[in-house]
Amino acid sequence: MRVFAVMLAVIGIAIAAANVWALFIPWLSLLGILVPPIGAIMIADLYFVRPGARIEADWRGIAFIAWAVGSLVAYGVETFAPQFSTALSAFVAAGVCYFALSAGKASTPARSLTAKG
């Protein structure tokens, strides 16, 4: 146990000496750009687009498109209008995009994954 603690201390000192702390704020900015659209898509899907629906596919391509749009809007706000909230703009843009893309797609009846046919 003592050897493991010393190894972790050496790793921590090496990381601190490499000035990784300087990258903490950019890391948080990146998370603020990439994560909020995911929540918006989930909320829009569960409460507005397909309330009470079951899983009908392994993945939904529309969700990835909406996530990319929300992330791009957040990056634009971060770069060109930093006085506005990056997370809020990403959330709204992704939610509206997902809702709009889903409205154009014909909905299929919900079915279980175990049902064949």
C-alpha positions as CSV (number, residue, x, y, z in Angstrom):
1,M,0.0,0.0,0.0
2,R,2.8,2.4,0.8
3,V,4.5,1.7,-2.6
4,F,1.3,2.5,-4.4
5,A,0.9,5.8,-2.5
6,V,4.5,6.8,-3.4
7,M,3.9,5.9,-7.0
8,L,0.7,8.1,-7.1
9,A,2.6,10.9,-5.4
10,V,5.3,10.7,-8.1
11,I,2.7,10.7,-10.9
12,G,0.9,13.7,-9.2
13,I,4.2,15.7,-9.0
14,A,5.0,14.9,-12.6
15,I,1.6,16.1,-13.7
16,A,1.9,19.3,-11.6
17,A,5.3,20.0,-13.0
18,A,3.9,19.6,-16.6
19,N,1.6,22.5,-15.8
20,V,-1.6,20.5,-16.6
21,W,-3.5,22.9,-14.3
22,A,-3.3,25.6,-17.1
23,L,-5.5,23.3,-19.2
24,F,-8.3,23.1,-16.7
25,I,-10.3,26.1,-17.9
26,P,-10.2,25.0,-21.6
27,W,-11.2,21.5,-20.5
28,L,-14.3,23.0,-18.7
29,S,-15.1,25.1,-21.8
30,L,-14.9,22.0,-24.0
31,L,-17.3,20.2,-21.6
32,G,-19.6,23.2,-21.7
33,I,-19.7,23.0,-25.5
34,L,-20.2,19.2,-25.8
35,V,-22.4,18.1,-22.9
36,P,-25.4,20.4,-22.8
37,P,-26.8,19.4,-26.2
38,I,-27.0,15.8,-25.0
39,G,-29.4,16.7,-22.2
40,A,-31.5,18.9,-24.5
41,I,-31.9,16.0,-27.0
42,M,-32.9,13.6,-24.2
43,I,-35.5,16.0,-22.8
44,A,-36.9,16.8,-26.2
45,D,-37.1,13.1,-27.1
46,L,-38.6,11.9,-23.9
47,Y,-41.1,14.7,-23.3
48,F,-42.0,16.2,-26.7
49,V,-41.1,14.0,-29.6
50,R,-41.8,10.5,-28.4
51,P,-43.4,10.5,-25.0
52,G,-44.0,7.0,-23.7
53,A,-42.2,5.4,-26.7
54,R,-40.1,2.3,-26.5
55,I,-36.7,1.7,-28.0
56,E,-37.1,1.3,-31.7
57,A,-33.5,1.5,-32.9
58,D,-30.1,1.0,-31.5
59,W,-29.2,4.6,-32.4
60,R,-30.9,7.6,-33.9
61,G,-29.0,9.6,-36.5
62,I,-31.1,12.6,-35.9
63,A,-29.9,12.9,-32.4
64,F,-26.2,13.0,-33.6
65,I,-27.1,15.7,-36.1
66,A,-28.8,17.8,-33.4
67,W,-25.9,17.3,-31.1
68,A,-23.4,18.5,-33.7
69,V,-25.6,21.5,-34.4
70,G,-25.8,22.4,-30.7
71,S,-22.1,22.0,-30.3
72,L,-21.3,24.2,-33.3
73,V,-23.7,26.9,-32.0
74,A,-22.0,26.7,-28.6
75,Y,-18.6,27.0,-30.1
76,G,-19.7,30.0,-32.1
77,V,-21.1,31.6,-29.0
78,E,-17.9,30.8,-27.1
79,T,-15.8,32.3,-29.9
80,F,-17.8,35.3,-31.1
81,A,-20.2,36.2,-28.2
82,P,-18.6,35.1,-25.0
83,Q,-20.9,37.4,-23.0
84,F,-23.7,34.9,-23.6
85,S,-24.1,31.5,-21.9
86,T,-22.5,28.8,-24.0
87,A,-24.4,26.0,-22.2
88,L,-27.8,27.6,-22.6
89,S,-27.3,28.4,-26.2
90,A,-26.1,24.8,-26.9
91,F,-29.1,23.4,-25.0
92,V,-31.7,25.5,-26.8
93,A,-30.1,25.0,-30.3
94,A,-29.8,21.2,-29.9
95,G,-33.4,20.9,-28.5
96,V,-34.9,23.0,-31.3
97,C,-32.9,21.2,-34.0
98,Y,-33.9,17.8,-32.7
99,F,-37.5,18.8,-32.4
100,A,-37.5,20.2,-36.0
101,L,-35.7,17.2,-37.5
102,S,-38.0,14.8,-35.7
103,A,-41.1,16.7,-36.8
104,G,-40.2,16.1,-40.4
105,K,-39.7,12.3,-39.9
106,A,-42.8,10.1,-39.9
107,S,-43.2,8.4,-36.5
108,T,-43.4,4.7,-36.4
109,P,-45.5,2.7,-33.8
110,A,-43.5,1.7,-30.7
111,R,-42.5,-2.0,-30.5
112,S,-40.4,-4.1,-28.2
113,L,-36.9,-5.1,-29.1
114,T,-37.7,-8.7,-28.4
115,A,-40.5,-8.8,-31.0
116,K,-39.4,-10.0,-34.4
117,G,-41.1,-8.8,-37.5
